[in-house]
Amino acid sequence: MRFIFDFYQFNIDSSDLLDDNTAIVKEMKTHYTKAWETLGYENKPDESMLNQMGYLLLETEKVDFVGKFFKLNVAYYSKSFNVYYALGDFYLASKHKDKAIESFERA
């Protein structure tokens, strides 16, 4: 099965998260869109995985990069309170108090 569905697994190296010029979020979106088209059903990354990556990066002070993960999570899981809460944390860290309040209220 793994041979037949070798395209399914998306691997992330720690170097992908540490490199300031990485396009990992774009690559992730492309990967899951392709898997969705190939398999014929919605396929997206796990909500908690995206949140964990975002919060880990928040500790490294890569605030702009963090926003990409949290915004991707909102795009995939727009009905989850948790993604808006995390987005609010991102906005607080990036000193956008009004947007943070908006996200927390939405959560």
Gaussian input, Z-matrix of N, CA and C with variables (Angstrom, degrees):
# hf/3-21g

backbone

0 1
 N
 C     1     B1
 C     2     B2     1     A1
 N     3     B3     2     A2     1     D1
 C     4     B4     3     A3     2     D2
 C     5     B5     4     A4     3     D3
 N     6     B6     5     A5     4     D4
 C     7     B7     6     A6     5     D5
 C     8     B8     7     A7     6     D6
 N     9     B9     8     A8     7     D7
 C    10    B10     9     A9     8     D8
 C    11    B11    10    A10     9     D9
 N    12    B12    11    A11    10    D10
 C    13    B13    12    A12    11    D11
 C    14    B14    13    A13    12    D12
 N    15    B15    14    A14    13    D13
 C    16    B16    15    A15    14    D14
 C    17    B17    16    A16    15    D15
 N    18    B18    17    A17    16    D16
 C    19    B19    18    A18    17    D17
 C    20    B20    19    A19    18    D18
 N    21    B21    20    A20    19    D19
 C    22    B22    21    A21    20    D20
 C    23    B23    22    A22    21    D21
 N    24    B24    23    A23    22    D22
 C    25    B25    24    A24    23    D23
 C    26    B26    25    A25    24    D24
 N    27    B27    26    A26    25    D25
 C    28    B28    27    A27    26    D26
 C    29    B29    28    A28    27    D27
 N    30    B30    29    A29    28    D28
 C    31    B31    30    A30    29    D29
 C    32    B32    31    A31    30    D30
 N    33    B33    32    A32    31    D31
 C    34    B34    33    A33    32    D32
 C    35    B35    34    A34    33    D33
 N    36    B36    35    A35    34    D34
 C    37    B37    36    A36    35    D35
 C    38    B38    37    A37    36    D36
 N    39    B39    38    A38    37    D37
 C    40    B40    39    A39    38    D38
 C    41    B41    40    A40    39    D39
 N    42    B42    41    A41    40    D40
 C    43    B43    42    A42    41    D41
 C    44    B44    43    A43    42    D42
 N    45    B45    44    A44    43    D43
 C    46    B46    45    A45    44    D44
 C    47    B47    46    A46    45    D45
 N    48    B48    47    A47    46    D46
 C    49    B49    48    A48    47    D47
 C    50    B50    49    A49    48    D48
 N    51    B51    50    A50    49    D49
 C    52    B52    51    A51    50    D50
 C    53    B53    52    A52    51    D51
 N    54    B54    53    A53    52    D52
 C    55    B55    54    A54    53    D53
 C    56    B56    55    A55    54    D54
 N    57    B57    56    A56    55    D55
 C    58    B58    57    A57    56    D56
 C    59    B59    58    A58    57    D57
 N    60    B60    59    A59    58    D58
 C    61    B61    60    A60    59    D59
 C    62    B62    61    A61    60    D60
 N    63    B63    62    A62    61    D61
 C    64    B64    63    A63    62    D62
 C    65    B65    64    A64    63    D63
 N    66    B66    65    A65    64    D64
 C    67    B67    66    A66    65    D65
 C    68    B68    67    A67    66    D66
 N    69    B69    68    A68    67    D67
 C    70    B70    69    A69    68    D68
 C    71    B71    70    A70    69    D69
 N    72    B72    71    A71    70    D70
 C    73    B73    72    A72    71    D71
 C    74    B74    73    A73    72    D72
 N    75    B75    74    A74    73    D73
 C    76    B76    75    A75    74    D74
 C    77    B77    76    A76    75    D75
 N    78    B78    77    A77    76    D76
 C    79    B79    78    A78    77    D77
 C    80    B80    79    A79    78    D78
 N    81    B81    80    A80    79    D79
 C    82    B82    81    A81    80    D80
 C    83    B83    82    A82    81    D81
 N    84    B84    83    A83    82    D82
 C    85    B85    84    A84    83    D83
 C    86    B86    85    A85    84    D84
 N    87    B87    86    A86    85    D85
 C    88    B88    87    A87    86    D86
 C    89    B89    88    A88    87    D87
 N    90    B90    89    A89    88    D88
 C    91    B91    90    A90    89    D89
 C    92    B92    91    A91    90    D90
 N    93    B93    92    A92    91    D91
 C    94    B94    93    A93    92    D92
 C    95    B95    94    A94    93    D93
 N    96    B96    95    A95    94    D94
 C    97    B97    96    A96    95    D95
 C    98    B98    97    A97    96    D96
 N    99    B99    98    A98    97    D97
 C   100   B100    99    A99    98    D98
 C   101   B101   100   A100    99    D99
 N   102   B102   101   A101   100   D100
 C   103   B103   102   A102   101   D101
 C   104   B104   103   A103   102   D102
 N   105   B105   104   A104   103   D103
 C   106   B106   105   A105   104   D104
 C   107   B107   106   A106   105   D105
 N   108   B108   107   A107   106   D106
 C   109   B109   108   A108   107   D107
 C   110   B110   109   A109   108   D108
 N   111   B111   110   A110   109   D109
 C   112   B112   111   A111   110   D110
 C   113   B113   112   A112   111   D111
 N   114   B114   113   A113   112   D112
 C   115   B115   114   A114   113   D113
 C   116   B116   115   A115   114   D114
 N   117   B117   116   A116   115   D115
 C   118   B118   117   A117   116   D116
 C   119   B119   118   A118   117   D117
 N   120   B120   119   A119   118   D118
 C   121   B121   120   A120   119   D119
 C   122   B122   121   A121   120   D120
 N   123   B123   122   A122   121   D121
 C   124   B124   123   A123   122   D122
 C   125   B125   124   A124   123   D123
 N   126   B126   125   A125   124   D124
 C   127   B127   126   A126   125   D125
 C   128   B128   127   A127   126   D126
 N   129   B129   128   A128   127   D127
 C   130   B130   129   A129   128   D128
 C   131   B131   130   A130   129   D129
 N   132   B132   131   A131   130   D130
 C   133   B133   132   A132   131   D131
 C   134   B134   133   A133   132   D132
 N   135   B135   134   A134   133   D133
 C   136   B136   135   A135   134   D134
 C   137   B137   136   A136   135   D135
 N   138   B138   137   A137   136   D136
 C   139   B139   138   A138   137   D137
 C   140   B140   139   A139   138   D138
 N   141   B141   140   A140   139   D139
 C   142   B142   141   A141   140   D140
 C   143   B143   142   A142   141   D141
 N   144   B144   143   A143   142   D142
 C   145   B145   144   A144   143   D143
 C   146   B146   145   A145   144   D144
 N   147   B147   146   A146   145   D145
 C   148   B148   147   A147   146   D146
 C   149   B149   148   A148   147   D147
 N   150   B150   149   A149   148   D148
 C   151   B151   150   A150   149   D149
 C   152   B152   151   A151   150   D150
 N   153   B153   152   A152   151   D151
 C   154   B154   153   A153   152   D152
 C   155   B155   154   A154   153   D153
 N   156   B156   155   A155   154   D154
 C   157   B157   156   A156   155   D155
 C   158   B158   157   A157   156   D156
 N   159   B159   158   A158   157   D157
 C   160   B160   159   A159   158   D158
 C   161   B161   160   A160   159   D159
 N   162   B162   161   A161   160   D160
 C   163   B163   162   A162   161   D161
 C   164   B164   163   A163   162   D162
 N   165   B165   164   A164   163   D163
 C   166   B166   165   A165   164   D164
 C   167   B167   166   A166   165   D165
 N   168   B168   167   A167   166   D166
 C   169   B169   168   A168   167   D167
 C   170   B170   169   A169   168   D168
 N   171   B171   170   A170   169   D169
 C   172   B172   171   A171   170   D170
 C   173   B173   172   A172   171   D171
 N   174   B174   173   A173   172   D172
 C   175   B175   174   A174   173   D173
 C   176   B176   175   A175   174   D174
 N   177   B177   176   A176   175   D175
 C   178   B178   177   A177   176   D176
 C   179   B179   178   A178   177   D177
 N   180   B180   179   A179   178   D178
 C   181   B181   180   A180   179   D179
 C   182   B182   181   A181   180   D180
 N   183   B183   182   A182   181   D181
 C   184   B184   183   A183   182   D182
 C   185   B185   184   A184   183   D183
 N   186   B186   185   A185   184   D184
 C   187   B187   186   A186   185   D185
 C   188   B188   187   A187   186   D186
 N   189   B189   188   A188   187   D187
 C   190   B190   189   A189   188   D188
 C   191   B191   190   A190   189   D189
 N   192   B192   191   A191   190   D190
 C   193   B193   192   A192   191   D191
 C   194   B194   193   A193   192   D192
 N   195   B195   194   A194   193   D193
 C   196   B196   195   A195   194   D194
 C   197   B197   196   A196   195   D195
 N   198   B198   197   A197   196   D196
 C   199   B199   198   A198   197   D197
 C   200   B200   199   A199   198   D198
 N   201   B201   200   A200   199   D199
 C   202   B202   201   A201   200   D200
 C   203   B203   202   A202   201   D201
 N   204   B204   203   A203   202   D202
 C   205   B205   204   A204   203   D203
 C   206   B206   205   A205   204   D204
 N   207   B207   206   A206   205   D205
 C   208   B208   207   A207   206   D206
 C   209   B209   208   A208   207   D207
 N   210   B210   209   A209   208   D208
 C   211   B211   210   A210   209   D209
 C   212   B212   211   A211   210   D210
 N   213   B213   212   A212   211   D211
 C   214   B214   213   A213   212   D212
 C   215   B215   214   A214   213   D213
 N   216   B216   215   A215   214   D214
 C   217   B217   216   A216   215   D215
 C   218   B218   217   A217   216   D216
 N   219   B219   218   A218   217   D217
 C   220   B220   219   A219   218   D218
 C   221   B221   220   A220   219   D219
 N   222   B222   221   A221   220   D220
 C   223   B223   222   A222   221   D221
 C   224   B224   223   A223   222   D222
 N   225   B225   224   A224   223   D223
 C   226   B226   225   A225   224   D224
 C   227   B227   226   A226   225   D225
 N   228   B228   227   A227   226   D226
 C   229   B229   228   A228   227   D227
 C   230   B230   229   A229   228   D228
 N   231   B231   230   A230   229   D229
 C   232   B232   231   A231   230   D230
 C   233   B233   232   A232   231   D231
 N   234   B234   233   A233   232   D232
 C   235   B235   234   A234   233   D233
 C   236   B236   235   A235   234   D234
 N   237   B237   236   A236   235   D235
 C   238   B238   237   A237   236   D236
 C   239   B239   238   A238   237   D237
 N   240   B240   239   A239   238   D238
 C   241   B241   240   A240   239   D239
 C   242   B242   241   A241   240   D240
 N   243   B243   242   A242   241   D241
 C   244   B244   243   A243   242   D242
 C   245   B245   244   A244   243   D243
 N   246   B246   245   A245   244   D244
 C   247   B247   246   A246   245   D245
 C   248   B248   247   A247   246   D246
 N   249   B249   248   A248   247   D247
 C   250   B250   249   A249   248   D248
 C   251   B251   250   A250   249   D249
 N   252   B252   251   A251   250   D250
 C   253   B253   252   A252   251   D251
 C   254   B254   253   A253   252   D252
 N   255   B255   254   A254   253   D253
 C   256   B256   255   A255   254   D254
 C   257   B257   256   A256   255   D255
 N   258   B258   257   A257   256   D256
 C   259   B259   258   A258   257   D257
 C   260   B260   259   A259   258   D258
 N   261   B261   260   A260   259   D259
 C   262   B262   261   A261   260   D260
 C   263   B263   262   A262   261   D261
 N   264   B264   263   A263   262   D262
 C   265   B265   264   A264   263   D263
 C   266   B266   265   A265   264   D264
 N   267   B267   266   A266   265   D265
 C   268   B268   267   A267   266   D266
 C   269   B269   268   A268   267   D267
 N   270   B270   269   A269   268   D268
 C   271   B271   270   A270   269   D269
 C   272   B272   271   A271   270   D270
 N   273   B273   272   A272   271   D271
 C   274   B274   273   A273   272   D272
 C   275   B275   274   A274   273   D273
 N   276   B276   275   A275   274   D274
 C   277   B277   276   A276   275   D275
 C   278   B278   277   A277   276   D276
 N   279   B279   278   A278   277   D277
 C   280   B280   279   A279   278   D278
 C   281   B281   280   A280   279   D279
 N   282   B282   281   A281   280   D280
 C   283   B283   282   A282   281   D281
 C   284   B284   283   A283   282   D282
 N   285   B285   284   A284   283   D283
 C   286   B286   285   A285   284   D284
 C   287   B287   286   A286   285   D285
 N   288   B288   287   A287   286   D286
 C   289   B289   288   A288   287   D287
 C   290   B290   289   A289   288   D288
 N   291   B291   290   A290   289   D289
 C   292   B292   291   A291   290   D290
 C   293   B293   292   A292   291   D291
 N   294   B294   293   A293   292   D292
 C   295   B295   294   A294   293   D293
 C   296   B296   295   A295   294   D294
 N   297   B297   296   A296   295   D295
 C   298   B298   297   A297   296   D296
 C   299   B299   298   A298   297   D297
 N   300   B300   299   A299   298   D298
 C   301   B301   300   A300   299   D299
 C   302   B302   301   A301   300   D300
 N   303   B303   302   A302   301   D301
 C   304   B304   303   A303   302   D302
 C   305   B305   304   A304   303   D303
 N   306   B306   305   A305   304   D304
 C   307   B307   306   A306   305   D305
 C   308   B308   307   A307   306   D306
 N   309   B309   308   A308   307   D307
 C   310   B310   309   A309   308   D308
 C   311   B311   310   A310   309   D309
 N   312   B312   311   A311   310   D310
 C   313   B313   312   A312   311   D311
 C   314   B314   313   A313   312   D312
 N   315   B315   314   A314   313   D313
 C   316   B316   315   A315   314   D314
 C   317   B317   316   A316   315   D315
 N   318   B318   317   A317   316   D316
 C   319   B319   318   A318   317   D317
 C   320   B320   319   A319   318   D318

   B1=1.4458
   B2=1.5305
   B3=1.3032
   B4=1.4677
   B5=1.5181
   B6=1.3125
   B7=1.4581
   B8=1.5293
   B9=1.3106
   B10=1.4635
   B11=1.5287
   B12=1.3139
   B13=1.4596
   B14=1.5333
   B15=1.3186
   B16=1.4668
   B17=1.5243
   B18=1.3075
   B19=1.4585
   B20=1.5343
   B21=1.3116
   B22=1.4595
   B23=1.5342
   B24=1.3032
   B25=1.4693
   B26=1.5213
   B27=1.3163
   B28=1.4646
   B29=1.5155
   B30=1.3121
   B31=1.4622
   B32=1.5229
   B33=1.3087
   B34=1.4591
   B35=1.5168
   B36=1.3101
   B37=1.4634
   B38=1.5213
   B39=1.3147
   B40=1.4682
   B41=1.5227
   B42=1.3320
   B43=1.4674
   B44=1.5280
   B45=1.3432
   B46=1.4604
   B47=1.5234
   B48=1.3047
   B49=1.4597
   B50=1.5188
   B51=1.3141
   B52=1.4599
   B53=1.5207
   B54=1.3238
   B55=1.4626
   B56=1.5302
   B57=1.3277
   B58=1.4576
   B59=1.5355
   B60=1.3130
   B61=1.4635
   B62=1.5282
   B63=1.2916
   B64=1.4531
   B65=1.5296
   B66=1.2954
   B67=1.4669
   B68=1.5240
   B69=1.3217
   B70=1.4569
   B71=1.5329
   B72=1.3078
   B73=1.4620
   B74=1.5282
   B75=1.3095
   B76=1.4640
   B77=1.5307
   B78=1.3142
   B79=1.4647
   B80=1.5287
   B81=1.3162
   B82=1.4573
   B83=1.5281
   B84=1.3274
   B85=1.4586
   B86=1.5335
   B87=1.3264
   B88=1.4590
   B89=1.5168
   B90=1.3241
   B91=1.4621
   B92=1.5247
   B93=1.3288
   B94=1.4616
   B95=1.5317
   B96=1.3143
   B97=1.4661
   B98=1.5228
   B99=1.3234
   B100=1.4761
   B101=1.5335
   B102=1.3181
   B103=1.4659
   B104=1.5280
   B105=1.3167
   B106=1.4578
   B107=1.5282
   B108=1.3433
   B109=1.4670
   B110=1.5250
   B111=1.3115
   B112=1.4648
   B113=1.5276
   B114=1.3208
   B115=1.4588
   B116=1.5271
   B117=1.3172
   B118=1.4519
   B119=1.5137
   B120=1.3167
   B121=1.4638
   B122=1.5224
   B123=1.3278
   B124=1.4650
   B125=1.5192
   B126=1.2979
   B127=1.4545
   B128=1.5238
   B129=1.3023
   B130=1.4570
   B131=1.5224
   B132=1.3351
   B133=1.4611
   B134=1.5250
   B135=1.2988
   B136=1.4572
   B137=1.5260
   B138=1.3156
   B139=1.4624
   B140=1.5248
   B141=1.3100
   B142=1.4654
   B143=1.5257
   B144=1.3322
   B145=1.4636
   B146=1.5299
   B147=1.3299
   B148=1.4592
   B149=1.5192
   B150=1.3282
   B151=1.4670
   B152=1.5250
   B153=1.3213
   B154=1.4639
   B155=1.5263
   B156=1.3218
   B157=1.4706
   B158=1.5175
   B159=1.3255
   B160=1.4590
   B161=1.5172
   B162=1.3292
   B163=1.4631
   B164=1.5292
   B165=1.3209
   B166=1.4616
   B167=1.5237
   B168=1.3129
   B169=1.4605
   B170=1.5251
   B171=1.3232
   B172=1.4590
   B173=1.5199
   B174=1.3229
   B175=1.4632
   B176=1.5228
   B177=1.3281
   B178=1.4643
   B179=1.5192
   B180=1.3262
   B181=1.4577
   B182=1.5258
   B183=1.3063
   B184=1.4714
   B185=1.5264
   B186=1.3010
   B187=1.4526
   B188=1.5315
   B189=1.3132
   B190=1.4641
   B191=1.5226
   B192=1.2989
   B193=1.4628
   B194=1.5277
   B195=1.3140
   B196=1.4600
   B197=1.5222
   B198=1.3054
   B199=1.4527
   B200=1.5101
   B201=1.3190
   B202=1.4656
   B203=1.5231
   B204=1.3251
   B205=1.4643
   B206=1.5260
   B207=1.3262
   B208=1.4583
   B209=1.5289
   B210=1.3266
   B211=1.4671
   B212=1.5293
   B213=1.3225
   B214=1.4637
   B215=1.5231
   B216=1.3144
   B217=1.4575
   B218=1.5324
   B219=1.3234
   B220=1.4647
   B221=1.5290
   B222=1.3220
   B223=1.4698
   B224=1.5327
   B225=1.3117
   B226=1.4665
   B227=1.5314
   B228=1.3205
   B229=1.4731
   B230=1.5314
   B231=1.3067
   B232=1.4657
   B233=1.5338
   B234=1.3154
   B235=1.4701
   B236=1.5290
   B237=1.3199
   B238=1.4651
   B239=1.5350
   B240=1.3164
   B241=1.4621
   B242=1.5182
   B243=1.3327
   B244=1.4553
   B245=1.5337
   B246=1.3206
   B247=1.4665
   B248=1.5279
   B249=1.3162
   B250=1.4719
   B251=1.5250
   B252=1.3202
   B253=1.4596
   B254=1.5389
   B255=1.3272
   B256=1.4671
   B257=1.5262
   B258=1.3304
   B259=1.4616
   B260=1.5265
   B261=1.3186
   B262=1.4624
   B263=1.5199
   B264=1.3147
   B265=1.4689
   B266=1.5242
   B267=1.3267
   B268=1.4687
   B269=1.5244
   B270=1.3253
   B271=1.4569
   B272=1.5285
   B273=1.3203
   B274=1.4705
   B275=1.5224
   B276=1.3178
   B277=1.4592
   B278=1.5273
   B279=1.3334
   B280=1.4651
   B281=1.5299
   B282=1.3328
   B283=1.4706
   B284=1.5247
   B285=1.3173
   B286=1.4692
   B287=1.5368
   B288=1.3180
   B289=1.4594
   B290=1.5334
   B291=1.3301
   B292=1.4708
   B293=1.5320
   B294=1.3256
   B295=1.4617
   B296=1.5275
   B297=1.3205
   B298=1.4708
   B299=1.5231
   B300=1.3189
   B301=1.4679
   B302=1.5243
   B303=1.3162
   B304=1.4731
   B305=1.5280
   B306=1.3182
   B307=1.4767
   B308=1.5221
   B309=1.3240
   B310=1.4660
   B311=1.5331
   B312=1.3249
   B313=1.4672
   B314=1.5275
   B315=1.3087
   B316=1.4703
   B317=1.5483
   B318=1.3272
   B319=1.4652
   B320=1.5134
   A1=111.07
   A2=116.94
   A3=118.81
   A4=111.68
   A5=117.19
   A6=121.11
   A7=110.12
   A8=116.69
   A9=121.22
   A10=110.96
   A11=115.90
   A12=120.73
   A13=111.74
   A14=116.96
   A15=120.87
   A16=112.58
   A17=118.51
   A18=123.14
   A19=112.35
   A20=117.15
   A21=122.10
   A22=113.48
   A23=117.02
   A24=121.61
   A25=110.92
   A26=117.04
   A27=122.41
   A28=107.76
   A29=116.61
   A30=121.19
   A31=110.29
   A32=114.58
   A33=121.52
   A34=108.23
   A35=115.82
   A36=121.13
   A37=108.56
   A38=116.23
   A39=119.16
   A40=110.55
   A41=116.98
   A42=120.08
   A43=111.08
   A44=116.92
   A45=120.41
   A46=111.61
   A47=116.30
   A48=120.57
   A49=112.64
   A50=116.80
   A51=120.00
   A52=113.27
   A53=117.04
   A54=122.11
   A55=109.42
   A56=116.67
   A57=120.93
   A58=112.91
   A59=117.50
   A60=121.27
   A61=113.15
   A62=117.27
   A63=120.76
   A64=111.76
   A65=114.46
   A66=121.37
   A67=109.36
   A68=116.57
   A69=121.67
   A70=112.63
   A71=118.23
   A72=120.14
   A73=109.73
   A74=116.74
   A75=121.07
   A76=110.39
   A77=116.69
   A78=121.10
   A79=110.88
   A80=116.44
   A81=120.82
   A82=110.30
   A83=116.93
   A84=120.57
   A85=110.84
   A86=116.57
   A87=121.18
   A88=110.86
   A89=116.61
   A90=121.45
   A91=111.46
   A92=116.72
   A93=119.61
   A94=111.95
   A95=117.45
   A96=120.18
   A97=110.29
   A98=116.10
   A99=120.28
   A100=110.62
   A101=117.13
   A102=120.44
   A103=110.36
   A104=116.70
   A105=122.64
   A106=109.91
   A107=115.36
   A108=120.38
   A109=111.65
   A110=117.22
   A111=121.73
   A112=111.49
   A113=116.35
   A114=120.61
   A115=113.57
   A116=116.40
   A117=119.93
   A118=114.96
   A119=117.61
   A120=120.69
   A121=108.79
   A122=114.47
   A123=120.16
   A124=111.10
   A125=114.67
   A126=121.37
   A127=107.12
   A128=116.77
   A129=120.70
   A130=110.08
   A131=116.56
   A132=119.19
   A133=110.83
   A134=116.00
   A135=122.18
   A136=110.25
   A137=116.00
   A138=121.72
   A139=111.97
   A140=117.44
   A141=120.03
   A142=111.72
   A143=117.65
   A144=120.33
   A145=110.42
   A146=116.90
   A147=119.76
   A148=111.26
   A149=116.93
   A150=120.36
   A151=111.10
   A152=116.93
   A153=120.12
   A154=111.06
   A155=116.50
   A156=119.00
   A157=110.33
   A158=116.43
   A159=119.94
   A160=112.55
   A161=116.78
   A162=119.61
   A163=112.22
   A164=117.86
   A165=119.74
   A166=110.76
   A167=116.13
   A168=120.19
   A169=111.89
   A170=116.35
   A171=119.72
   A172=110.48
   A173=116.44
   A174=120.76
   A175=112.32
   A176=117.79
   A177=121.19
   A178=111.77
   A179=116.05
   A180=123.18
   A181=113.59
   A182=117.10
   A183=121.46
   A184=107.40
   A185=115.48
   A186=121.98
   A187=112.51
   A188=118.99
   A189=120.60
   A190=111.15
   A191=115.92
   A192=121.77
   A193=110.45
   A194=116.18
   A195=122.16
   A196=110.02
   A197=115.96
   A198=120.92
   A199=112.85
   A200=117.45
   A201=120.83
   A202=111.21
   A203=117.12
   A204=120.65
   A205=111.47
   A206=116.44
   A207=119.65
   A208=111.53
   A209=117.25
   A210=120.25
   A211=110.73
   A212=117.30
   A213=120.43
   A214=109.96
   A215=116.38
   A216=120.82
   A217=110.95
   A218=116.96
   A219=120.94
   A220=109.62
   A221=117.02
   A222=120.50
   A223=111.01
   A224=116.89
   A225=120.79
   A226=113.13
   A227=117.45
   A228=121.46
   A229=110.74
   A230=116.85
   A231=121.83
   A232=113.84
   A233=118.23
   A234=120.49
   A235=112.94
   A236=116.92
   A237=121.06
   A238=110.14
   A239=116.48
   A240=119.58
   A241=111.44
   A242=116.05
   A243=121.74
   A244=112.99
   A245=117.33
   A246=119.83
   A247=110.72
   A248=117.05
   A249=120.16
   A250=110.78
   A251=116.32
   A252=119.98
   A253=110.03
   A254=115.91
   A255=120.38
   A256=110.58
   A257=116.84
   A258=120.15
   A259=110.18
   A260=116.57
   A261=120.38
   A262=111.71
   A263=117.41
   A264=120.66
   A265=110.95
   A266=116.22
   A267=120.29
   A268=110.46
   A269=116.66
   A270=119.51
   A271=111.75
   A272=117.19
   A273=119.26
   A274=110.56
   A275=116.71
   A276=121.21
   A277=111.80
   A278=115.95
   A279=119.31
   A280=111.88
   A281=115.91
   A282=123.18
   A283=113.60
   A284=117.04
   A285=122.65
   A286=107.93
   A287=114.91
   A288=121.18
   A289=112.41
   A290=117.80
   A291=120.17
   A292=111.42
   A293=116.67
   A294=120.37
   A295=110.80
   A296=116.49
   A297=120.38
   A298=110.13
   A299=116.23
   A300=120.60
   A301=110.01
   A302=116.38
   A303=121.06
   A304=111.81
   A305=116.17
   A306=120.12
   A307=111.47
   A308=116.73
   A309=119.44
   A310=110.86
   A311=116.88
   A312=119.75
   A313=110.59
   A314=116.27
   A315=120.48
   A316=110.12
   A317=115.56
   A318=119.50
   A319=110.03
   D1=-40.27
   D2=-179.89
   D3=-64.42
   D4=-32.42
   D5=177.14
   D6=-66.66
   D7=-45.43
   D8=-178.57
   D9=-66.04
   D10=-39.25
   D11=-177.38
   D12=-107.54
   D13=39.96
   D14=-177.36
   D15=-63.33
   D16=-20.60
   D17=179.34
   D18=-77.34
   D19=-15.04
   D20=-170.01
   D21=-71.06
   D22=-42.54
   D23=-175.43
   D24=-73.10
   D25=132.87
   D26=175.43
   D27=-111.85
   D28=119.92
   D29=-176.77
   D30=-105.93
   D31=137.45
   D32=176.74
   D33=-123.24
   D34=126.45
   D35=174.03
   D36=-92.24
   D37=155.17
   D38=177.67
   D39=-61.19
   D40=-29.35
   D41=178.62
   D42=-64.52
   D43=-29.13
   D44=177.00
   D45=-64.52
   D46=-29.62
   D47=-178.77
   D48=-90.07
   D49=-21.32
   D50=-177.60
   D51=-92.12
   D52=-20.77
   D53=-178.37
   D54=-78.60
   D55=123.45
   D56=-178.61
   D57=-66.43
   D58=-22.55
   D59=-177.38
   D60=-99.85
   D61=14.98
   D62=-176.92
   D63=-69.78
   D64=150.50
   D65=176.32
   D66=-115.28
   D67=31.97
   D68=-171.96
   D69=-61.18
   D70=-35.94
   D71=-179.77
   D72=-67.63
   D73=-43.26
   D74=177.21
   D75=-63.34
   D76=-43.21
   D77=178.46
   D78=-62.81
   D79=-37.81
   D80=179.20
   D81=-65.16
   D82=-45.48
   D83=178.36
   D84=-60.51
   D85=-43.59
   D86=179.38
   D87=-62.98
   D88=-44.71
   D89=-179.09
   D90=-59.40
   D91=-50.63
   D92=-176.00
   D93=-70.43
   D94=-30.35
   D95=174.84
   D96=-66.45
   D97=-43.44
   D98=178.92
   D99=-64.25
   D100=-43.21
   D101=178.50
   D102=-62.68
   D103=-39.24
   D104=178.21
   D105=-60.16
   D106=-48.29
   D107=-179.83
   D108=-64.75
   D109=-40.16
   D110=-177.68
   D111=-69.25
   D112=-43.67
   D113=-175.78
   D114=-85.15
   D115=-20.92
   D116=178.39
   D117=81.91
   D118=14.57
   D119=174.34
   D120=-145.34
   D121=159.09
   D122=-176.56
   D123=-58.48
   D124=130.37
   D125=-179.50
   D126=-136.36
   D127=123.70
   D128=-178.74
   D129=-146.83
   D130=159.60
   D131=179.65
   D132=-67.02
   D133=157.09
   D134=-179.95
   D135=-66.08
   D136=133.46
   D137=-179.10
   D138=-57.44
   D139=-46.32
   D140=-177.54
   D141=-68.10
   D142=-31.82
   D143=177.50
   D144=-64.31
   D145=-45.24
   D146=178.74
   D147=-63.33
   D148=-40.73
   D149=177.74
   D150=-63.53
   D151=-44.04
   D152=-179.93
   D153=-61.46
   D154=-44.13
   D155=178.79
   D156=-62.52
   D157=-42.31
   D158=178.97
   D159=-61.23
   D160=-46.37
   D161=-179.43
   D162=-68.62
   D163=-35.22
   D164=175.21
   D165=-62.89
   D166=-42.17
   D167=178.88
   D168=-69.28
   D169=-30.56
   D170=178.49
   D171=-61.24
   D172=-33.98
   D173=177.68
   D174=-69.33
   D175=-23.53
   D176=178.92
   D177=-89.83
   D178=1.76
   D179=177.81
   D180=66.37
   D181=26.36
   D182=174.02
   D183=-91.97
   D184=65.72
   D185=-168.89
   D186=-60.69
   D187=-44.39
   D188=-178.99
   D189=-62.37
   D190=-40.07
   D191=179.93
   D192=-66.61
   D193=-38.58
   D194=179.20
   D195=-59.10
   D196=-43.03
   D197=-179.37
   D198=-56.84
   D199=-35.44
   D200=179.65
   D201=-63.85
   D202=-40.48
   D203=178.83
   D204=-68.20
   D205=-45.41
   D206=-178.51
   D207=-67.84
   D208=-37.82
   D209=177.96
   D210=-68.56
   D211=-36.36
   D212=175.63
   D213=-63.17
   D214=-40.40
   D215=179.21
   D216=-63.73
   D217=-39.07
   D218=177.06
   D219=-64.55
   D220=-40.10
   D221=179.60
   D222=-63.20
   D223=-39.90
   D224=-178.66
   D225=-80.94
   D226=-34.00
   D227=-172.49
   D228=-127.97
   D229=57.63
   D230=-173.79
   D231=-65.17
   D232=-14.58
   D233=179.95
   D234=-97.74
   D235=3.68
   D236=-178.76
   D237=-94.50
   D238=127.08
   D239=176.79
   D240=-62.94
   D241=-34.21
   D242=-173.95
   D243=-61.65
   D244=-36.60
   D245=-178.28
   D246=-69.48
   D247=-33.08
   D248=178.15
   D249=-74.60
   D250=-33.15
   D251=175.99
   D252=-64.19
   D253=-45.14
   D254=178.62
   D255=-64.22
   D256=-40.72
   D257=177.89
   D258=-62.24
   D259=-37.16
   D260=175.67
   D261=-62.13
   D262=-40.64
   D263=176.19
   D264=-61.93
   D265=-40.00
   D266=176.32
   D267=-60.56
   D268=-47.32
   D269=-178.95
   D270=-64.03
   D271=-35.93
   D272=175.41
   D273=-62.93
   D274=-45.11
   D275=-178.84
   D276=-65.05
   D277=-29.64
   D278=-179.17
   D279=-96.17
   D280=13.25
   D281=174.05
   D282=64.58
   D283=35.17
   D284=175.36
   D285=-111.60
   D286=75.51
   D287=-172.44
   D288=-59.68
   D289=-42.65
   D290=-178.46
   D291=-62.67
   D292=-43.06
   D293=178.74
   D294=-68.01
   D295=-34.22
   D296=177.78
   D297=-63.58
   D298=-47.05
   D299=179.28
   D300=-60.20
   D301=-43.27
   D302=178.35
   D303=-59.13
   D304=-43.71
   D305=179.54
   D306=-67.53
   D307=-42.26
   D308=179.27
   D309=-64.30
   D310=-38.98
   D311=177.79
   D312=-65.50
   D313=-38.72
   D314=178.84
   D315=-65.30
   D316=-37.52
   D317=178.65
   D318=-62.06

